[in-house]
Amino acid sequence: MAKFESYERREKQILAKLAEYGIGSIDEAEKITKDAGLDVYHMVENIQPICFENAKWAYTVGAAIAIKKNCRKASEAAAASEALRQFFLIAIAAPTV
Protein backbone atom coordinates (compact mmCIF):
# COMPACT_ATOMS: atom_id res chain seq x y z
CA MET A 1 0.00 0.00 0.00
CA ALA A 2 1.25 3.47 -0.88
CA LYS A 3 2.29 5.57 2.09
CA PHE A 4 2.14 8.87 0.20
CA GLU A 5 1.51 10.29 -3.24
CA SER A 6 3.71 8.75 -5.94
CA TYR A 7 5.27 6.28 -3.50
CA GLU A 8 5.38 3.52 -6.09
CA ARG A 9 7.32 5.77 -8.45
CA ARG A 10 9.85 6.69 -5.74
CA GLU A 11 10.00 3.38 -3.91
CA LYS A 12 13.15 2.01 -5.58
CA GLN A 13 15.24 5.10 -4.81
CA ILE A 14 13.93 5.39 -1.25
CA LEU A 15 14.59 1.74 -0.47
CA ALA A 16 18.08 2.01 -1.95
CA LYS A 17 18.87 4.94 0.36
CA LEU A 18 17.44 3.10 3.37
CA ALA A 19 19.47 0.01 2.50
CA GLU A 20 22.67 2.06 2.77
CA TYR A 21 21.91 2.26 6.50
CA GLY A 22 20.68 -1.29 6.96
CA ILE A 23 17.02 -0.32 6.99
CA GLY A 24 14.72 -2.51 4.91
CA SER A 25 11.64 -0.34 4.57
CA ILE A 26 9.89 2.82 5.65
CA ASP A 27 7.93 0.71 8.13
CA GLU A 28 11.20 -0.50 9.63
CA ALA A 29 12.39 3.11 9.84
CA GLU A 30 9.23 3.94 11.77
CA LYS A 31 9.84 1.00 14.13
CA ILE A 32 13.42 2.16 14.75
CA THR A 33 12.17 5.59 15.80
CA LYS A 34 9.37 4.18 17.95
CA ASP A 35 11.77 1.76 19.63
CA ALA A 36 13.86 4.82 20.51
CA GLY A 37 10.81 6.44 22.11
CA LEU A 38 10.03 8.78 19.23
CA ASP A 39 6.87 8.95 17.17
CA VAL A 40 8.31 11.22 14.51
CA TYR A 41 5.39 10.79 12.11
CA HIS A 42 2.90 12.16 14.66
CA MET A 43 5.34 14.78 15.96
CA VAL A 44 5.52 16.26 12.46
CA GLU A 45 1.75 15.98 12.08
CA ASN A 46 1.18 17.78 15.39
CA ILE A 47 3.62 20.55 14.54
CA GLN A 48 2.26 21.11 11.04
CA PRO A 49 -1.17 19.48 10.61
CA ILE A 50 -1.47 20.47 6.95
CA CYS A 51 1.89 19.05 5.86
CA PHE A 52 2.11 16.58 3.03
CA GLU A 53 2.19 12.89 3.90
CA ASN A 54 5.65 12.50 2.37
CA ALA A 55 7.03 15.09 4.80
CA LYS A 56 5.98 12.97 7.77
CA TRP A 57 7.69 9.92 6.30
CA ALA A 58 10.77 11.88 5.24
CA TYR A 59 11.35 13.06 8.80
CA THR A 60 10.71 9.55 10.09
CA VAL A 61 13.32 8.18 7.67
CA GLY A 62 15.78 10.93 8.59
CA ALA A 63 15.36 10.26 12.30
CA ALA A 64 15.79 6.50 11.82
CA ILE A 65 19.01 7.07 9.91
CA ALA A 66 20.29 9.42 12.62
CA ILE A 67 19.50 6.73 15.20
CA LYS A 68 21.24 4.04 13.12
CA LYS A 69 24.28 6.32 12.85
CA ASN A 70 24.21 6.65 16.65
CA CYS A 71 23.81 10.44 16.52
CA ARG A 72 23.58 11.85 20.04
CA LYS A 73 23.84 15.59 19.34
CA ALA A 74 21.77 17.86 17.16
CA SER A 75 24.84 18.67 15.07
CA GLU A 76 25.39 14.97 14.40
CA ALA A 77 21.75 14.50 13.42
CA ALA A 78 21.98 17.50 11.11
CA ALA A 79 24.93 15.88 9.36
CA ALA A 80 22.85 12.73 8.99
CA SER A 81 20.12 14.74 7.31
CA GLU A 82 21.56 13.76 3.93
CA ALA A 83 18.85 11.12 3.84
CA LEU A 84 16.16 13.70 4.41
CA ARG A 85 17.49 15.85 1.59
CA GLN A 86 17.72 12.75 -0.61
CA PHE A 87 14.11 11.87 0.18
CA PHE A 88 12.90 15.29 -0.95
CA LEU A 89 15.16 15.31 -4.01
CA ILE A 90 13.65 11.99 -5.03
CA ALA A 91 10.20 13.48 -4.50
CA ILE A 92 11.01 16.52 -6.63
CA ALA A 93 13.10 14.88 -9.33
CA ALA A 94 11.05 11.73 -9.85
CA PRO A 95 9.47 11.73 -13.30
CA THR A 96 5.73 12.15 -13.37
CA VAL A 97 5.16 9.77 -16.27
N, C-alpha and C positions, 0 to 999 in steps of 0.2 A: 504494500500500500504506500502511496506517495505521502511523504511527510510535508511537502510544501510544493508550490507551483513549479513545474518543470523539473521535479526531482529526477524523473526517469532519464531526462536528457543530461543531467549533471552527475548522475550516480557514479559513473565510472571514474570520473576525475576526483570526486569526493572520497570514494572508497580507496583510491590510490593514495591520496594524501593521508588518510587515516592509517592505512597500512604501514606507512613510513614510521609510525609511532606505535605499531603493534596493536592497533585498534581495528576490530573487524567490521564495525558498522556504526551508524549514528546511534542506534539503540545501545550499543556497548558503550559509546561515549557518554550517553546519558547515565548509564549504570555507574560508570567510573565517577562521575560527579556526585551522584546520589550517595554512593558508598563513602565519599569524602565529606558527606554532610551538606552538600550543596544541591539545590534544585534550581539550576541556572535557567532552565526553560521558563519556569514560573517567576523567577526573579526578574527576568527581562520583561515578561508579560506584565508584571505588576508595576514596573518602572515606566513602561511605555505601552499601554494597553492597545494602541492602534498600530503597533509595529507589524511588519510582515512576518509571516510564519518562518521564512528562511532566516530571519535575524535571530529568532529564538534558538534555532538549531545551530546557527553559526557560532553564537556565543557558547552554547553547550559544547560544541566540538572544540572550540578554542580553550575552554576551561579544562576539558578532559586532556588535551595535549599538554597543557601547563602542568597538570597533575602528574601525567606520565613522565614528564621531564623533571619531576621533583622540584618544581619552582616553589620557593617559600617566601619570596619577596615580590612586591608589585613590579619592580624593575625586571625581575626574571620572567614574570608572567608576560610583561609587555614584550620582551624579546621573543617569547614563544608565540606571540600573536601572529606570526607568519601564517599560521594555519587559518586564522580568522581572515586575514587579507586574501589568502588563496581561495577561501570559500566564497567571498564576495566577488573576486575576479572571475571565478568559474561562473557565478551567477550572472555577471555582466557580459562576459565574453562568450558564453555558450550560444551556439547558433539557435535561431528560433525556428528553423525548418525541421 
